Amino acid sequence: MKHTQVAVLLFMQSMIALAGTMAATETPHLNRTLPYLTQPSKTTGNLHTAPKLFANVSGSVDDEGTCQCSVYLPDTTFPVQKAEQLEIIAATLSEKFETELSQVREYSKMLELYQQQILNLTIRVEHMEKSSVSYTELDFQLLKVEISDLKRLVTQLKSSLVGSNVIVEQIYLEITNLTVLVNELESLDKTNILAIRRQIVSLQNQLKECEEGMNKTTVPPYFPPGSCIHRGLLNVSQPYIVKLNWRGFSYKYGSWGRDYSPSNTGKEVYWVAPLNTDGRYLEYYRIYSSFDNLLLFKPMYESRIRYGEGSGAALYNNYLYYHAYSSRHMVKHDLKTNTMVLRKELPDAVTSNRFSYAGVSWQDIDFAVDESGLWVIYSTEKSMGNIVISKLNETTLDVLNTWQTRQYKPSVSNAFMLCGVLYATRPMNTRKEEIFYMYDTSTGQEGSISVIMDKKLDTIQSIDYNPTDQRLYVYNDGYLLRYDVTFQP
């Protein structure tokens, strides 16, 4: 095509040059024969008749002797203006041709790229067909996205090309077939993995919504320290792990807590009393003047007692109450003087580790403190090992009142008193404890409850409730834990 255009242009230029030569009006000789000249027909006088190639032209000689003649050149001999227009049109067509040729080259490269992508997709789909492995929904979605992109690009290519193109149509057909095949693979998931996973995701979302609903931060109602205007225990917080007891990890048995002084609730006094490594003998205890000093191992003083037994000690109004070693006696110990001020037998109490708590030895007599004062938890032969609760006079250690429950003491891991209600615990596993039983001494009614307590290690050796800050103080295999208590409004 290019060579044809060049030939046309050369022909046009030679004709234009010839026409210019023929248009000359001055000749050096008279009666000279000129080629391609015409004159009107003698018979018809029509200027548009076929011209003669050669003709004689009459002329005249001027004063200076120069020969002059008139020559008539009709328009039909050669259309110069049309030839120029044809040259412009040819140049324009040449530019358009080059542009279209460049686009075709680009489309050819794109087609090669699309063919390679389709080949890769075909190999992947064939592998999915032959493999017995179940693919995730993400695999299918990625394939769908890639195929959709290819389909969009080929559609765009089709619209840009004038007329039909066999290669593009073939690529478009292959992409359509791939789309159908991937959809069939997804629907024919033989192991129903996708359906199961979708259901699992749905259940996980529902569970998350449920947990978020349960864990919404709500301010618990406030109840003044020492008051019992609530309807009992509702929940406990996550444990705050204070520290390991001051004697070390080997001292797994013991008790700790905060002193409750009804006349001076703002005073901070903490006690920690690890048993010896035999898990029975109570010999040393420490007193701390503040919680910060407890954290910093700065005791107000450390004292020794030579006749304590078990992890059931409790501190009430600056006096330490504990079980006397190998006896039925209760001991009242003055912290200020580090002396025993009173010792009294607990009637009918069974000792010698006969009805201790489950997993905790030598806790036959367990002291407890709540808003109403001092309590003792134990068992008797008459109760056949079931828990017995007695309210004590903290000054004389006399038994003021007694309640017998139907809960077997060795089947619970520990117990504490709160607003005259006994709460008992049991292990669920090595990291969770459940408050599952309650006995209300004001009504004589017992019942079940379910409050889960997380713990650091396997066994809880003691639980002491403090009405001042309304917290539980737990001795857990040598670690000191603390829980906030929430009450029912």
Residue pairs with C-beta under 8 A, 6 or more apart in sequence:
1 97
2 94
5 90
5 93
5 94
8 86
8 90
9 87
9 90
12 83
12 86
12 87
15 78
15 83
16 78
16 80
16 83
18 78
19 77
19 78
19 80
22 34
22 35
22 36
22 37
22 73
23 73
25 71
26 66
26 68
27 34
27 59
27 67
27 69
28 67
29 67
30 59
30 61
30 67
30 69
31 56
31 57
31 58
31 59
33 54
33 55
33 56
34 54
34 55
34 57
34 71
35 53
35 54
36 51
36 53
36 77
37 51
37 52
37 54
37 55
37 57
37 71
37 72
37 73
38 51
38 52
38 55
38 72
38 73
38 74
38 77
39 52
39 55
39 57
39 72
40 46
40 47
40 72
41 49
47 72
47 74
48 74
48 76
51 74
51 76
51 77
57 69
57 70
57 71
58 69
59 67
59 68
59 69
59 70
60 67
60 68
60 69
61 67
61 68
62 68
103 160
107 157
107 160
107 161
110 153
110 157
111 157
111 167
111 168
111 171
114 150
114 153
114 154
114 171
115 171
117 146
117 150
118 150
118 171
118 174
118 175
118 178
121 143
121 146
121 147
121 150
121 178
122 174
122 178
124 143
125 143
125 178
125 181
125 182
125 185
128 135
128 139
128 185
129 181
129 185
134 189
134 190
134 191
134 193
134 194
135 185
135 189
135 193
136 193
136 194
136 197
137 186
137 194
137 197
137 198
140 182
140 185
140 186
140 194
143 182
144 179
144 182
147 175
147 178
147 179
147 182
148 179
150 175
151 172
151 175
151 176
151 179
154 168
154 171
154 172
154 175
155 172
157 168
158 165
158 168
158 169
158 172
161 168
186 194
189 195
220 234
220 486
220 487
221 230
221 487
221 489
223 229
223 230
223 470
223 487
225 265
225 467
225 468
225 469
225 470
226 262
226 265
226 371
226 467
226 468
227 371
228 371
228 372
228 419
228 420
230 419
230 487
230 488
230 489
231 487
231 488
231 489
232 418
232 419
232 421
232 438
232 440
232 487
232 488
233 418
233 421
233 423
233 435
233 438
233 449
233 451
233 485
233 486
233 487
233 488
234 451
234 486
234 487
234 488
235 451
235 485
235 486
236 435
236 451
236 453
236 472
236 483
236 484
236 485
236 486
237 483
237 484
237 485
237 486
238 454
238 483
239 453
239 454
239 455
239 456
239 474
239 476
239 481
239 482
239 483
240 481
240 482
240 483
241 456
241 479
241 480
241 481
242 294
242 295
242 479
242 480
242 481
242 482
243 294
243 295
243 479
243 480
244 478
244 479
244 480
245 251
245 254
245 256
245 272
245 274
245 475
245 478
245 479
245 480
246 272
246 274
246 286
246 297
246 299
247 274
247 284
248 478
249 478
250 277
250 478
251 274
251 275
251 276
251 277
251 478
252 279
252 459
252 461
252 477
252 478
253 274
253 275
253 279
253 280
253 311
253 360
253 361
253 461
253 475
254 272
254 273
254 274
254 275
254 311
254 461
254 462
254 475
254 478
255 273
255 311
255 312
255 313
255 314
255 461
255 462
255 464
255 475
256 270
256 271
256 272
256 273
256 462
256 464
256 473
256 475
256 480
257 270
257 271
257 314
257 315
257 464
257 466
257 473
258 268
258 269
258 270
258 271
258 315
258 466
258 468
258 469
258 471
258 473
259 267
259 269
259 270
259 271
259 315
259 316
259 317
259 318
260 315
260 316
260 317
260 369
260 466
260 467
260 468
261 267
261 269
261 316
261 317
261 318
261 468
262 317
263 317
265 468
268 289
268 290
268 291
269 287
269 288
269 289
269 315
269 318
269 335
270 287
270 288
270 290
270 291
270 294
271 285
271 286
271 287
271 288
271 315
271 320
272 285
272 286
272 288
272 294
272 480
273 282
273 284
273 285
273 286
273 308
273 313
273 320
273 322
274 284
274 478
275 281
275 282
275 283
275 310
275 311
276 282
276 283
279 361
279 362
280 309
280 310
280 361
280 362
281 308
281 309
281 325
282 305
282 308
282 309
282 310
282 313
282 322
282 325
283 304
283 305
283 306
283 308
284 302
284 303
284 304
284 305
285 302
285 303
285 305
285 313
285 320
286 299
286 301
286 302
286 303
287 299
287 300
287 301
287 302
287 303
287 335
288 294
288 298
288 299
288 300
289 300
293 299
293 300
303 335
303 338
304 338
305 322
305 333
305 338
305 340
307 324
307 325
307 331
307 340
308 322
308 323
308 324
308 325
308 331
309 322
309 323
309 324
309 325
309 326
309 362
310 322
310 323
310 356
310 362
310 363
310 364
310 365
310 366
311 360
311 362
311 363
311 366
311 461
311 462
311 475
312 322
312 323
312 363
312 364
312 365
312 366
312 367
312 377
312 462
313 320
313 321
313 322
313 323
313 367
313 462
314 320
314 321
314 322
314 367
314 368
314 369
314 374
314 464
315 321
315 335
315 369
316 369
316 373
316 374
316 394
317 394
318 334
318 335
318 336
319 332
319 333
319 334
319 335
319 341
319 394
320 332
320 333
320 335
321 330
321 331
321 332
321 333
321 367
321 374
321 394
322 330
322 331
322 333
322 367
323 329
323 330
323 331
323 351
323 364
323 365
323 367
324 330
324 331
324 343
326 351
326 352
327 345
327 351
328 345
328 346
328 347
328 349
328 351
328 365
329 343
329 344
329 345
329 346
330 343
330 344
330 345
330 346
330 365
330 367
330 376
330 392
330 397
331 340
331 342
331 343
332 340
332 341
332 342
332 343
332 394
332 397
333 339
333 340
333 341
334 340
334 341
342 396
342 397
344 396
344 397
344 398
346 365
346 376
346 378
346 390
346 399
347 399
348 380
348 381
348 382
349 364
349 365
349 378
349 379
349 380
350 364
350 378
350 379
350 380
350 381
350 385
351 364
351 365
352 364
353 361
353 362
353 364
354 364
354 379
354 385
355 364
355 378
355 379
355 385
355 409
355 410
356 362
356 363
356 364
356 409
356 410
357 363
357 366
357 409
357 410
357 412
357 413
357 414
357 415
358 410
358 411
358 412
358 413
358 426
358 427
359 413
359 427
359 458
359 459
360 413
360 414
360 459
360 460
360 461
360 462
363 461
363 462
364 378
364 379
365 376
365 377
365 378
366 376
366 377
366 378
366 414
366 415
366 462
367 374
367 375
367 376
367 377
368 374
368 375
368 376
368 377
368 415
368 416
368 417
368 464
368 465
369 375
369 417
369 464
369 465
369 466
369 467
370 417
370 418
370 419
370 420
370 465
370 467
371 418
371 419
371 420
371 467
372 391
372 419
372 420
373 391
373 392
373 394
374 391
374 392
374 393
374 394
375 389
375 390
375 391
375 392
375 417
376 389
376 390
376 392
377 387
377 388
377 389
377 415
377 417
377 422
378 387
378 388
378 390
378 409
379 385
379 386
379 387
379 388
379 409
380 388
382 404
383 404
383 405
385 408
385 409
385 410
386 404
386 405
386 406
386 407
386 408
386 409
387 404
387 405
387 407
387 408
387 409
387 412
387 415
387 422
387 424
387 439
388 402
388 403
388 404
388 405
389 402
389 403
389 404
389 405
389 417
389 422
389 439
389 441
390 399
390 400
390 401
390 402
390 403
391 399
391 400
391 401
391 402
391 441
392 398
392 399
392 400
393 400
401 441
403 439
403 441
403 444
405 422
405 439
405 446
406 446
407 424
407 437
407 439
407 446
411 426
412 424
412 425
412 426
412 437
413 425
413 426
413 427
413 433
413 459
413 460
414 424
414 425
414 460
414 461
414 462
414 463
415 422
415 423
415 424
415 425
415 463
416 422
416 423
416 463
416 464
416 465
416 472
417 423
417 465
418 465
418 485
420 440
420 441
420 442
421 438
421 439
421 440
421 441
421 442
422 437
422 438
422 439
422 441
423 435
423 437
423 438
423 449
424 435
424 436
424 437
424 438
425 433
425 434
425 435
425 436
425 453
425 460
425 463
426 433
426 434
426 436
426 437
427 433
427 434
427 458
427 459
427 460
428 434
428 452
430 457
430 458
431 454
431 455
431 456
432 452
432 453
432 454
432 455
433 452
433 453
433 454
433 455
433 460
434 450
434 451
434 452
434 453
435 449
435 450
435 451
435 452
435 453
436 448
436 449
436 450
437 446
437 447
437 448
437 449
438 446
438 447
438 448
438 449
439 445
439 446
440 446
453 474
453 483
455 474
455 476
455 481
456 476
456 477
456 479
456 481
457 476
457 477
457 478
457 479
458 477
459 476
459 477
460 474
460 475
460 476
461 475
461 476
461 477
462 474
462 475
463 472
463 473
463 474
464 472
464 473
464 474
465 471
465 472
465 473
465 485
466 473
470 484
470 485
470 487
471 482
471 483
471 484
471 485
472 482
472 483
472 485
473 480
473 481
473 482
474 480
474 481
474 482
474 483
475 481
